[in-house]
Amino acid sequence: MRKLKLDELGRKSEVEYAETTKAPLRIVLDQIRSGLNVGSFFRSADAFQIEHIDLCGITPQPPHREILKTAIGADRTVQWSYHRDIAAHLTVLKSEGYHIIGIEQTDESIRLSEYQIEPDLKYALVFGNEVEGLSESALPLIDAAIEIRQWGTKHSLNVSVCAGIVMWHFAQKMKASTNVK
């Protein structure tokens, strides 16, 4: 077995990436406090060809030292925007036809493995603060809550680890049904 060199991986250039069809997914960050986590969101969004990241509230924005450290350039390939008010922004996304999914443990959460992704819908996946989760102003605006089944002693995953799992799950299902390459 031989490890592949970077030039053997066949990755797209930033220009080629910009021209690819993206999965109709938006990632909404609700009060994420760590720039390192935000950078990880960018990196995962690039990996899975997510169309846009929405940074809300106190969430750091590029260029930010910690974001740049973990994004490793994905802040240049993934489209993003900043919105001060999460509730106002989610209301706009709803009016644009997005199905708003909160990634949160609630009394009505659906396990990620059991959630039925409909290929004709656009989704906005909302991830909350590392300690507090989704804000009280965001919760009434979500159409469904999803959680990842866990078997250990901790009750949650790091938000960027959780995001990678959820983005991969949605992107692979949507890619298979919509022929996004």
Disulfide bonds with the S-S distance in Angstrom:
none
